[in-house]
């Protein structure tokens, strides 16, 4: 599942995100969603989230769908 639909992303999910400074390289960071920061129902580059680690980025892949 990609991270372009806000309805698919919920706090507690394990996801891969791309951080702002990693957008050029495409390096992914894995973590657990703490907050959803994108307000619109979808975003072509991925929903912006804050991980429990405090890192902020756009979701590229949802790893676990169970909470």
N, CA, C, O and CB atoms as a CASP TS submission, in Angstrom:
PFRMAT TS
TARGET T0000
AUTHOR 0000-0000-0000
METHOD Language model
MODEL 1
PARENT N/A
ATOM      1  N   UNK     1       0.858  -1.185   0.000  1.00  0.00           N
ATOM      2  CA  UNK     1       0.000   0.000   0.000  1.00  0.00           C
ATOM      3  C   UNK     1       0.898   1.241   0.000  1.00  0.00           C
ATOM      4  O   UNK     1       1.818   1.354   0.811  1.00  0.00           O
ATOM      5  CB  UNK     1      -0.973   0.002   1.241  1.00  0.00           C
ATOM      6  N   UNK     2       0.622   2.162  -0.913  1.00  0.00           N
ATOM      7  CA  UNK     2       1.399   3.399  -0.910  1.00  0.00           C
ATOM      8  C   UNK     2       0.778   4.379   0.089  1.00  0.00           C
ATOM      9  O   UNK     2      -0.310   4.127   0.607  1.00  0.00           O
ATOM     10  CB  UNK     2       1.459   4.027  -2.340  1.00  0.00           C
ATOM     11  N   UNK     3       1.441   5.457   0.351  1.00  0.00           N
ATOM     12  CA  UNK     3       0.997   6.389   1.388  1.00  0.00           C
ATOM     13  C   UNK     3       0.328   7.631   0.858  1.00  0.00           C
ATOM     14  O   UNK     3       0.476   8.701   1.450  1.00  0.00           O
ATOM     15  CB  UNK     3       2.144   6.788   2.222  1.00  0.00           C
ATOM     16  N   UNK     4      -0.418   7.529  -0.258  1.00  0.00           N
ATOM     17  CA  UNK     4      -1.000   8.719  -0.860  1.00  0.00           C
ATOM     18  C   UNK     4      -2.397   9.046  -0.351  1.00  0.00           C
ATOM     19  O   UNK     4      -2.872  10.162  -0.564  1.00  0.00           O
ATOM     20  CB  UNK     4      -1.042   8.555  -2.335  1.00  0.00           C
ATOM     21  N   UNK     5      -3.071   8.109   0.315  1.00  0.00           N
ATOM     22  CA  UNK     5      -4.422   8.357   0.828  1.00  0.00           C
ATOM     23  C   UNK     5      -4.386   8.491   2.343  1.00  0.00           C
ATOM     24  O   UNK     5      -3.892   7.608   3.045  1.00  0.00           O
ATOM     25  CB  UNK     5      -5.389   7.222   0.411  1.00  0.00           C
ATOM     26  N   UNK     6      -4.916   9.607   2.838  1.00  0.00           N
ATOM     27  CA  UNK     6      -4.920   9.873   4.276  1.00  0.00           C
ATOM     28  C   UNK     6      -5.693   8.799   5.049  1.00  0.00           C
ATOM     29  O   UNK     6      -5.326   8.459   6.174  1.00  0.00           O
ATOM     30  CB  UNK     6      -5.525  11.251   4.553  1.00  0.00           C
ATOM     31  N   UNK     7      -6.766   8.263   4.443  1.00  0.00           N
ATOM     32  CA  UNK     7      -7.594   7.255   5.112  1.00  0.00           C
ATOM     33  C   UNK     7      -6.815   5.965   5.395  1.00  0.00           C
ATOM     34  O   UNK     7      -7.182   5.206   6.292  1.00  0.00           O
ATOM     35  CB  UNK     7      -8.822   6.940   4.260  1.00  0.00           C
ATOM     36  N   UNK     8      -5.745   5.714   4.635  1.00  0.00           N
ATOM     37  CA  UNK     8      -4.951   4.493   4.814  1.00  0.00           C
ATOM     38  C   UNK     8      -3.928   4.609   5.943  1.00  0.00           C
ATOM     39  O   UNK     8      -3.384   3.600   6.392  1.00  0.00           O
ATOM     40  CB  UNK     8      -4.238   4.151   3.524  1.00  0.00           C
ATOM     41  N   UNK     9      -3.666   5.824   6.399  1.00  0.00           N
ATOM     42  CA  UNK     9      -2.604   6.072   7.380  1.00  0.00           C
ATOM     43  C   UNK     9      -3.228   6.384   8.728  1.00  0.00           C
ATOM     44  O   UNK     9      -4.092   7.255   8.834  1.00  0.00           O
ATOM     45  CB  UNK     9      -1.681   7.235   6.925  1.00  0.00           C
ATOM     46  N   UNK    10      -2.784   5.665   9.767  1.00  0.00           N
ATOM     47  CA  UNK    10      -3.305   5.882  11.113  1.00  0.00           C
ATOM     48  C   UNK    10      -2.149   5.818  12.111  1.00  0.00           C
ATOM     49  O   UNK    10      -1.170   5.109  11.880  1.00  0.00           O
ATOM     50  CB  UNK    10      -4.402   4.831  11.464  1.00  0.00           C
ATOM     51  N   UNK    11      -2.258   6.555  13.218  1.00  0.00           N
ATOM     52  CA  UNK    11      -1.216   6.448  14.244  1.00  0.00           C
ATOM     53  C   UNK    11      -1.048   4.996  14.686  1.00  0.00           C
ATOM     54  O   UNK    11      -2.025   4.270  14.865  1.00  0.00           O
ATOM     55  CB  UNK    11      -1.555   7.341  15.459  1.00  0.00           C
ATOM     56  N   UNK    12       0.209   4.590  14.858  1.00  0.00           N
ATOM     57  CA  UNK    12       0.515   3.228  15.280  1.00  0.00           C
ATOM     58  C   UNK    12       0.962   2.325  14.149  1.00  0.00           C
ATOM     59  O   UNK    12       1.493   1.243  14.398  1.00  0.00           O
ATOM     60  CB  UNK    12      -0.674   2.632  15.937  1.00  0.00           C
ATOM     61  N   UNK    13       0.755   2.753  12.895  1.00  0.00           N
ATOM     62  CA  UNK    13       1.185   1.946  11.750  1.00  0.00           C
ATOM     63  C   UNK    13       2.692   2.056  11.567  1.00  0.00           C
ATOM     64  O   UNK    13       3.285   3.098  11.843  1.00  0.00           O
ATOM     65  CB  UNK    13       0.457   2.388  10.464  1.00  0.00           C
ATOM     66  N   UNK    14       3.308   0.968  11.099  1.00  0.00           N
ATOM     67  CA  UNK    14       4.721   0.997  10.729  1.00  0.00           C
ATOM     68  C   UNK    14       4.805   1.383   9.258  1.00  0.00           C
ATOM     69  O   UNK    14       4.155   0.771   8.410  1.00  0.00           O
ATOM     70  CB  UNK    14       5.418  -0.389  10.999  1.00  0.00           C
ATOM     71  N   UNK    15       5.609   2.401   8.959  1.00  0.00           N
ATOM     72  CA  UNK    15       5.698   2.932   7.598  1.00  0.00           C
ATOM     73  C   UNK    15       7.146   3.246   7.232  1.00  0.00           C
ATOM     74  O   UNK    15       8.009   3.385   8.098  1.00  0.00           O
ATOM     75  CB  UNK    15       4.831   4.193   7.454  1.00  0.00           C
ATOM     76  N   UNK    16       7.385   3.353   5.935  1.00  0.00           N
ATOM     77  CA  UNK    16       8.637   3.898   5.412  1.00  0.00           C
ATOM     78  C   UNK    16       8.332   5.301   4.915  1.00  0.00           C
ATOM     79  O   UNK    16       7.389   5.499   4.148  1.00  0.00           O
ATOM     80  CB  UNK    16       9.244   2.993   4.262  1.00  0.00           C
ATOM     81  N   UNK    17       9.124   6.278   5.348  1.00  0.00           N
ATOM     82  CA  UNK    17       8.949   7.659   4.907  1.00  0.00           C
ATOM     83  C   UNK    17      10.236   8.141   4.247  1.00  0.00           C
ATOM     84  O   UNK    17      11.311   7.577   4.453  1.00  0.00           O
ATOM     85  CB  UNK    17       8.562   8.580   6.098  1.00  0.00           C
ATOM     86  N   UNK    18      10.102   9.187   3.456  1.00  0.00           N
ATOM     87  CA  UNK    18      11.272   9.873   2.921  1.00  0.00           C
ATOM     88  C   UNK    18      11.341  11.229   3.622  1.00  0.00           C
ATOM     89  O   UNK    18      10.392  12.012   3.585  1.00  0.00           O
ATOM     90  CB  UNK    18      11.197  10.028   1.341  1.00  0.00           C
ATOM     91  N   UNK    19      12.478  11.489   4.257  1.00  0.00           N
ATOM     92  CA  UNK    19      12.699  12.761   4.940  1.00  0.00           C
ATOM     93  C   UNK    19      13.016  13.838   3.902  1.00  0.00           C
ATOM     94  O   UNK    19      13.466  13.528   2.799  1.00  0.00           O
ATOM     95  CB  UNK    19      13.852  12.642   5.985  1.00  0.00           C
ATOM     96  N   UNK    20      12.780  15.098   4.257  1.00  0.00           N
ATOM     97  CA  UNK    20      13.007  16.228   3.341  1.00  0.00           C
ATOM     98  C   UNK    20      14.433  16.185   2.772  1.00  0.00           C
ATOM     99  O   UNK    20      14.626  16.343   1.566  1.00  0.00           O
ATOM    100  CB  UNK    20      12.762  17.579   4.073  1.00  0.00           C
ATOM    101  N   UNK    21      15.422  15.974   3.636  1.00  0.00           N
ATOM    102  CA  UNK    21      16.809  15.996   3.177  1.00  0.00           C
ATOM    103  C   UNK    21      17.180  14.760   2.351  1.00  0.00           C
ATOM    104  O   UNK    21      18.231  14.737   1.710  1.00  0.00           O
ATOM    105  CB  UNK    21      17.738  16.108   4.369  1.00  0.00           C
ATOM    106  N   UNK    22      16.323  13.732   2.363  1.00  0.00           N
ATOM    107  CA  UNK    22      16.587  12.508   1.603  1.00  0.00           C
ATOM    108  C   UNK    22      15.773  12.409   0.317  1.00  0.00           C
ATOM    109  O   UNK    22      15.823  11.384  -0.364  1.00  0.00           O
ATOM    110  CB  UNK    22      16.303  11.308   2.463  1.00  0.00           C
ATOM    111  N   UNK    23      15.018  13.467  -0.030  1.00  0.00           N
ATOM    112  CA  UNK    23      14.156  13.395  -1.212  1.00  0.00           C
ATOM    113  C   UNK    23      14.952  13.170  -2.495  1.00  0.00           C
ATOM    114  O   UNK    23      14.499  12.444  -3.380  1.00  0.00           O
ATOM    115  CB  UNK    23      13.337  14.668  -1.337  1.00  0.00           C
ATOM    116  N   UNK    24      16.119  13.776  -2.608  1.00  0.00           N
ATOM    117  CA  UNK    24      16.925  13.624  -3.824  1.00  0.00           C
ATOM    118  C   UNK    24      17.449  12.202  -3.966  1.00  0.00           C
ATOM    119  O   UNK    24      17.457  11.655  -5.068  1.00  0.00           O
ATOM    120  CB  UNK    24      18.096  14.612  -3.816  1.00  0.00           C
ATOM    121  N   UNK    25      17.887  11.597  -2.866  1.00  0.00           N
ATOM    122  CA  UNK    25      18.452  10.247  -2.919  1.00  0.00           C
ATOM    123  C   UNK    25      17.378   9.167  -2.847  1.00  0.00           C
ATOM    124  O   UNK    25      17.593   8.043  -3.301  1.00  0.00           O
ATOM    125  CB  UNK    25      19.443  10.055  -1.788  1.00  0.00           C
ATOM    126  N   UNK    26      16.217   9.508  -2.273  1.00  0.00           N
ATOM    127  CA  UNK    26      15.150   8.521  -2.130  1.00  0.00           C
ATOM    128  C   UNK    26      15.334   7.582  -0.954  1.00  0.00           C
ATOM    129  O   UNK    26      14.619   6.586  -0.838  1.00  0.00           O
ATOM    130  CB  UNK    26      15.042   7.721  -3.373  1.00  0.00           C
ATOM    131  N   UNK    27      16.293   7.888  -0.069  1.00  0.00           N
ATOM    132  CA  UNK    27      16.547   7.043   1.106  1.00  0.00           C
ATOM    133  C   UNK    27      15.312   7.018   2.007  1.00  0.00           C
ATOM    134  O   UNK    27      14.735   8.064   2.305  1.00  0.00           O
ATOM    135  CB  UNK    27      17.786   7.554   1.899  1.00  0.00           C
ATOM    136  N   UNK    28      14.910   5.818   2.440  1.00  0.00           N
ATOM    137  CA  UNK    28      13.716   5.663   3.262  1.00  0.00           C
ATOM    138  C   UNK    28      14.080   5.473   4.731  1.00  0.00           C
ATOM    139  O   UNK    28      15.124   4.910   5.060  1.00  0.00           O
ATOM    140  CB  UNK    28      12.882   4.482   2.771  1.00  0.00           C
ATOM    141  N   UNK    29      13.207   5.949   5.596  1.00  0.00           N
ATOM    142  CA  UNK    29      13.357   5.811   7.037  1.00  0.00           C
ATOM    143  C   UNK    29      12.120   5.094   7.556  1.00  0.00           C
ATOM    144  O   UNK    29      10.996   5.496   7.254  1.00  0.00           O
ATOM    145  CB  UNK    29      13.551   7.204   7.736  1.00  0.00           C
ATOM    146  N   UNK    30      12.319   4.028   8.342  1.00  0.00           N
ATOM    147  CA  UNK    30      11.194   3.249   8.859  1.00  0.00           C
ATOM    148  C   UNK    30      10.874   3.705  10.279  1.00  0.00           C
ATOM    149  O   UNK    30      11.766   4.013  11.069  1.00  0.00           O
ATOM    150  CB  UNK    30      11.510   1.726   8.829  1.00  0.00           C
ATOM    151  N   UNK    31       9.569   3.739  10.583  1.00  0.00           N
ATOM    152  CA  UNK    31       9.161   4.107  11.929  1.00  0.00           C
ATOM    153  C   UNK    31       7.671   3.924  12.132  1.00  0.00           C
ATOM    154  O   UNK    31       6.955   3.451  11.249  1.00  0.00           O
ATOM    155  CB  UNK    31       9.549   5.537  12.221  1.00  0.00           C
ATOM    156  N   UNK    32       7.221   4.307  13.312  1.00  0.00           N
ATOM    157  CA  UNK    32       5.814   4.196  13.700  1.00  0.00           C
ATOM    158  C   UNK    32       5.175   5.585  13.648  1.00  0.00           C
ATOM    159  O   UNK    32       5.726   6.548  14.182  1.00  0.00           O
ATOM    160  CB  UNK    32       5.671   3.569  15.128  1.00  0.00           C
ATOM    161  N   UNK    33       4.006   5.682  13.001  1.00  0.00           N
ATOM    162  CA  UNK    33       3.308   6.961  12.860  1.00  0.00           C
ATOM    163  C   UNK    33       2.807   7.441  14.219  1.00  0.00           C
ATOM    164  O   UNK    33       2.160   6.699  14.957  1.00  0.00           O
ATOM    165  CB  UNK    33       2.131   6.834  11.867  1.00  0.00           C
ATOM    166  N   UNK    34       3.121   8.702  14.533  1.00  0.00           N
ATOM    167  CA  UNK    34       2.599   9.345  15.741  1.00  0.00           C
ATOM    168  C   UNK    34       1.471  10.305  15.383  1.00  0.00           C
ATOM    169  O   UNK    34       0.392  10.248  15.973  1.00  0.00           O
ATOM    170  CB  UNK    34       3.723  10.093  16.489  1.00  0.00           C
ATOM    171  N   UNK    35       1.722  11.198  14.403  1.00  0.00           N
ATOM    172  CA  UNK    35       0.742  12.213  13.991  1.00  0.00           C
ATOM    173  C   UNK    35       0.670  12.288  12.477  1.00  0.00           C
ATOM    174  O   UNK    35       1.667  12.086  11.785  1.00  0.00           O
ATOM    175  CB  UNK    35       1.102  13.597  14.576  1.00  0.00           C
ATOM    176  N   UNK    36      -0.531  12.583  11.966  1.00  0.00           N
ATOM    177  CA  UNK    36      -0.706  12.886  10.545  1.00  0.00           C
ATOM    178  C   UNK    36      -0.671  14.398  10.395  1.00  0.00           C
ATOM    179  O   UNK    36      -1.396  15.109  11.090  1.00  0.00           O
ATOM    180  CB  UNK    36      -2.050  12.285   9.979  1.00  0.00           C
ATOM    181  N   UNK    37       0.165  14.891   9.494  1.00  0.00           N
ATOM    182  CA  UNK    37       0.335  16.333   9.323  1.00  0.00           C
ATOM    183  C   UNK    37      -0.365  16.868   8.079  1.00  0.00           C
ATOM    184  O   UNK    37      -0.676  18.058   8.016  1.00  0.00           O
ATOM    185  CB  UNK    37       1.801  16.669   9.258  1.00  0.00           C
ATOM    186  N   UNK    38      -0.619  16.010   7.084  1.00  0.00           N
ATOM    187  CA  UNK    38      -1.343  16.431   5.877  1.00  0.00           C
ATOM    188  C   UNK    38      -2.831  16.427   6.182  1.00  0.00           C
ATOM    189  O   UNK    38      -3.362  15.442   6.694  1.00  0.00           O
ATOM    190  CB  UNK    38      -1.022  15.499   4.661  1.00  0.00           C
ATOM    191  N   UNK    39      -3.500  17.523   5.868  1.00  0.00           N
ATOM    192  CA  UNK    39      -4.932  17.649   6.146  1.00  0.00           C
ATOM    193  C   UNK    39      -5.805  17.175   4.985  1.00  0.00           C
ATOM    194  O   UNK    39      -6.940  16.750   5.200  1.00  0.00           O
ATOM    195  CB  UNK    39      -5.267  19.087   6.474  1.00  0.00           C
ATOM    196  N   UNK    40      -5.287  17.244   3.757  1.00  0.00           N
ATOM    197  CA  UNK    40      -6.094  16.859   2.598  1.00  0.00           C
ATOM    198  C   UNK    40      -6.259  15.339   2.535  1.00  0.00           C
ATOM    199  O   UNK    40      -5.429  14.611   3.080  1.00  0.00           O
ATOM    200  CB  UNK    40      -5.452  17.381   1.295  1.00  0.00           C
ATOM    201  N   UNK    41      -7.316  14.848   1.878  1.00  0.00           N
ATOM    202  CA  UNK    41      -7.585  13.401   1.834  1.00  0.00           C
ATOM    203  C   UNK    41      -6.536  12.598   1.076  1.00  0.00           C
ATOM    204  O   UNK    41      -6.395  11.395   1.296  1.00  0.00           O
ATOM    205  CB  UNK    41      -8.923  13.159   1.209  1.00  0.00           C
ATOM    206  N   UNK    42      -5.791  13.265   0.175  1.00  0.00           N
ATOM    207  CA  UNK    42      -4.730  12.563  -0.548  1.00  0.00           C
ATOM    208  C   UNK    42      -3.645  13.558  -0.948  1.00  0.00           C
ATOM    209  O   UNK    42      -3.862  14.769  -0.975  1.00  0.00           O
ATOM    210  CB  UNK    42      -5.297  11.838  -1.802  1.00  0.00           C
ATOM    211  N   UNK    43      -2.464  13.009  -1.259  1.00  0.00           N
ATOM    212  CA  UNK    43      -1.351  13.844  -1.713  1.00  0.00           C
ATOM    213  C   UNK    43      -0.504  13.006  -2.666  1.00  0.00           C
ATOM    214  O   UNK    43      -0.158  11.872  -2.334  1.00  0.00           O
ATOM    215  CB  UNK    43      -0.491  14.379  -0.500  1.00  0.00           C
ATOM    216  N   UNK    44      -0.162  13.533  -3.839  1.00  0.00           N
ATOM    217  CA  UNK    44       0.562  12.732  -4.846  1.00  0.00           C
ATOM    218  C   UNK    44       1.955  12.275  -4.395  1.00  0.00           C
ATOM    219  O   UNK    44       2.459  11.268  -4.892  1.00  0.00           O
ATOM    220  CB  UNK    44       0.698  13.531  -6.119  1.00  0.00           C
ATOM    221  N   UNK    45       2.577  12.993  -3.470  1.00  0.00           N
ATOM    222  CA  UNK    45       3.920  12.626  -3.003  1.00  0.00           C
ATOM    223  C   UNK    45       3.896  11.858  -1.692  1.00  0.00           C
ATOM    224  O   UNK    45       4.950  11.504  -1.165  1.00  0.00           O
ATOM    225  CB  UNK    45       4.767  13.866  -2.840  1.00  0.00           C
ATOM    226  N   UNK    46       2.715  11.596  -1.161  1.00  0.00           N
ATOM    227  CA  UNK    46       2.590  10.864   0.097  1.00  0.00           C
ATOM    228  C   UNK    46       2.107  11.764   1.216  1.00  0.00           C
ATOM    229  O   UNK    46       2.368  12.967   1.224  1.00  0.00           O
ATOM    230  CB  UNK    46       3.917  10.234   0.478  1.00  0.00           C
ATOM    231  N   UNK    47       1.403  11.166   2.157  1.00  0.00           N
ATOM    232  CA  UNK    47       0.880  11.887   3.310  1.00  0.00           C
ATOM    233  C   UNK    47       2.037  12.219   4.255  1.00  0.00           C
ATOM    234  O   UNK    47       2.851  11.350   4.569  1.00  0.00           O
ATOM    235  CB  UNK    47      -0.217  11.053   4.040  1.00  0.00           C
ATOM    236  N   UNK    48       2.109  13.455   4.702  1.00  0.00           N
ATOM    237  CA  UNK    48       3.175  13.864   5.618  1.00  0.00           C
ATOM    238  C   UNK    48       2.806  13.440   7.039  1.00  0.00           C
ATOM    239  O   UNK    48       1.699  13.702   7.509  1.00  0.00           O
ATOM    240  CB  UNK    48       3.414  15.405   5.546  1.00  0.00           C
ATOM    241  N   UNK    49       3.751  12.780   7.717  1.00  0.00           N
ATOM    242  CA  UNK    49       3.522  12.283   9.073  1.00  0.00           C
ATOM    243  C   UNK    49       4.709  12.615   9.973  1.00  0.00           C
ATOM    244  O   UNK    49       5.808  12.913   9.504  1.00  0.00           O
ATOM    245  CB  UNK    49       3.273  10.762   9.057  1.00  0.00           C
ATOM    246  N   UNK    50       4.452  12.553  11.282  1.00  0.00           N
ATOM    247  CA  UNK    50       5.511  12.620  12.282  1.00  0.00           C
ATOM    248  C   UNK    50       5.619  11.232  12.893  1.00  0.00           C
ATOM    249  O   UNK    50       4.612  10.655  13.302  1.00  0.00           O
ATOM    250  CB  UNK    50       5.222  13.722  13.381  1.00  0.00           C
ATOM    251  N   UNK    51       6.823  10.697  12.958  1.00  0.00           N
ATOM    252  CA  UNK    51       7.049   9.401  13.570  1.00  0.00           C
ATOM    253  C   UNK    51       7.210   9.551  15.079  1.00  0.00           C
ATOM    254  O   UNK    51       7.404  10.660  15.577  1.00  0.00           O
ATOM    255  CB  UNK    51       8.284   8.724  12.960  1.00  0.00           C
ATOM    256  N   UNK    52       7.129   8.437  15.805  1.00  0.00           N
ATOM    257  CA  UNK    52       7.321   8.481  17.258  1.00  0.00           C
ATOM    258  C   UNK    52       8.720   8.980  17.610  1.00  0.00           C
ATOM    259  O   UNK    52       8.939   9.480  18.714  1.00  0.00           O
ATOM    260  CB  UNK    52       7.087   7.090  17.872  1.00  0.00           C
ATOM    261  N   UNK    53       9.676   8.847  16.674  1.00  0.00           N
ATOM    262  CA  UNK    53      11.047   9.331  16.889  1.00  0.00           C
ATOM    263  C   UNK    53      11.153  10.843  16.720  1.00  0.00           C
ATOM    264  O   UNK    53      12.185  11.436  17.037  1.00  0.00           O
ATOM    265  CB  UNK    53      12.005   8.640  15.925  1.00  0.00           C
ATOM    266  N   UNK    54      10.066  11.478  16.212  1.00  0.00           N
ATOM    267  CA  UNK    54      10.077  12.921  15.991  1.00  0.00           C
ATOM    268  C   UNK    54      10.418  13.310  14.568  1.00  0.00           C
ATOM    269  O   UNK    54      10.308  14.483  14.211  1.00  0.00           O
ATOM    270  CB  UNK    54      11.046  13.565  16.918  1.00  0.00           C
ATOM    271  N   UNK    55      10.832  12.350  13.738  1.00  0.00           N
ATOM    272  CA  UNK    55      11.165  12.653  12.351  1.00  0.00           C
ATOM    273  C   UNK    55       9.893  12.904  11.547  1.00  0.00           C
ATOM    274  O   UNK    55       8.855  12.290  11.794  1.00  0.00           O
ATOM    275  CB  UNK    55      11.981  11.504  11.724  1.00  0.00           C
ATOM    276  N   UNK    56       9.991  13.824  10.574  1.00  0.00           N
ATOM    277  CA  UNK    56       8.846  14.197   9.745  1.00  0.00           C
ATOM    278  C   UNK    56       9.182  13.906   8.286  1.00  0.00           C
ATOM    279  O   UNK    56      10.257  14.258   7.801  1.00  0.00           O
ATOM    280  CB  UNK    56       8.471  15.701   9.942  1.00  0.00           C
ATOM    281  N   UNK    57       8.250  13.263   7.600  1.00  0.00           N
ATOM    282  CA  UNK    57       8.454  12.979   6.181  1.00  0.00           C
ATOM    283  C   UNK    57       7.172  12.497   5.539  1.00  0.00           C
ATOM    284  O   UNK    57       6.126  12.420   6.184  1.00  0.00           O
ATOM    285  CB  UNK    57       9.556  11.942   5.991  1.00  0.00           C
ATOM    286  N   UNK    58       7.268  12.173   4.259  1.00  0.00           N
ATOM    287  CA  UNK    58       6.102  11.704   3.503  1.00  0.00           C
ATOM    288  C   UNK    58       6.135  10.186   3.387  1.00  0.00           C
ATOM    289  O   UNK    58       7.173   9.589   3.102  1.00  0.00           O
ATOM    290  CB  UNK    58       6.060  12.351   2.098  1.00  0.00           C
ATOM    291  N   UNK    59       4.961   9.568   3.616  1.00  0.00           N
ATOM    292  CA  UNK    59       4.854   8.112   3.583  1.00  0.00           C
ATOM    293  C   UNK    59       5.021   7.612   2.151  1.00  0.00           C
ATOM    294  O   UNK    59       4.341   8.074   1.234  1.00  0.00           O
ATOM    295  CB  UNK    59       3.497   7.647   4.166  1.00  0.00           C
ATOM    296  N   UNK    60       5.930   6.668   1.977  1.00  0.00           N
ATOM    297  CA  UNK    60       6.144   6.030   0.673  1.00  0.00           C
ATOM    298  C   UNK    60       5.591   4.608   0.669  1.00  0.00           C
ATOM    299  O   UNK    60       5.184   4.110  -0.380  1.00  0.00           O
ATOM    300  CB  UNK    60       7.644   6.015   0.319  1.00  0.00           C
ATOM    301  N   UNK    61       5.570   3.951   1.820  1.00  0.00           N
ATOM    302  CA  UNK    61       5.120   2.556   1.890  1.00  0.00           C
ATOM    303  C   UNK    61       4.581   2.272   3.281  1.00  0.00           C
ATOM    304  O   UNK    61       5.191   2.657   4.279  1.00  0.00           O
ATOM    305  CB  UNK    61       6.274   1.573   1.540  1.00  0.00           C
ATOM    306  N   UNK    62       3.435   1.595   3.349  1.00  0.00           N
ATOM    307  CA  UNK    62       2.903   1.136   4.630  1.00  0.00           C
ATOM    308  C   UNK    62       3.414  -0.287   4.828  1.00  0.00           C
ATOM    309  O   UNK    62       3.198  -1.150   3.978  1.00  0.00           O
ATOM    310  CB  UNK    62       1.316   1.202   4.673  1.00  0.00           C
ATOM    311  N   UNK    63       4.096  -0.534   5.960  1.00  0.00           N
ATOM    312  CA  UNK    63       4.707  -1.832   6.216  1.00  0.00           C
ATOM    313  C   UNK    63       3.703  -2.764   6.907  1.00  0.00           C
ATOM    314  O   UNK    63       3.431  -3.860   6.417  1.00  0.00           O
ATOM    315  CB  UNK    63       5.981  -1.670   7.080  1.00  0.00           C
ATOM    316  N   UNK    64       3.160  -2.327   8.036  1.00  0.00           N
ATOM    317  CA  UNK    64       2.186  -3.154   8.750  1.00  0.00           C
ATOM    318  C   UNK    64       0.841  -2.438   8.780  1.00  0.00           C
ATOM    319  O   UNK    64       0.768  -1.239   9.051  1.00  0.00           O
ATOM    320  CB  UNK    64       2.672  -3.468  10.194  1.00  0.00           C
ATOM    321  N   UNK    65      -0.222  -3.186   8.499  1.00  0.00           N
ATOM    322  CA  UNK    65      -1.543  -2.584   8.492  1.00  0.00           C
ATOM    323  C   UNK    65      -2.312  -2.898   9.763  1.00  0.00           C
ATOM    324  O   UNK    65      -3.441  -2.436   9.930  1.00  0.00           O
ATOM    325  CB  UNK    65      -2.322  -3.055   7.289  1.00  0.00           C
ATOM    326  N   UNK    66      -1.718  -3.681  10.669  1.00  0.00           N
ATOM    327  CA  UNK    66      -2.387  -3.994  11.933  1.00  0.00           C
ATOM    328  C   UNK    66      -1.865  -3.072  13.026  1.00  0.00           C
ATOM    329  O   UNK    66      -0.675  -2.765  13.092  1.00  0.00           O
ATOM    330  CB  UNK    66      -2.170  -5.480  12.324  1.00  0.00           C
ATOM    331  N   UNK    67      -2.785  -2.639  13.879  1.00  0.00           N
ATOM    332  CA  UNK    67      -2.395  -1.707  14.957  1.00  0.00           C
ATOM    333  C   UNK    67      -2.305  -2.478  16.250  1.00  0.00           C
ATOM    334  O   UNK    67      -1.993  -1.902  17.292  1.00  0.00           O
ATOM    335  CB  UNK    67      -3.409  -0.523  15.094  1.00  0.00           C
TER
END
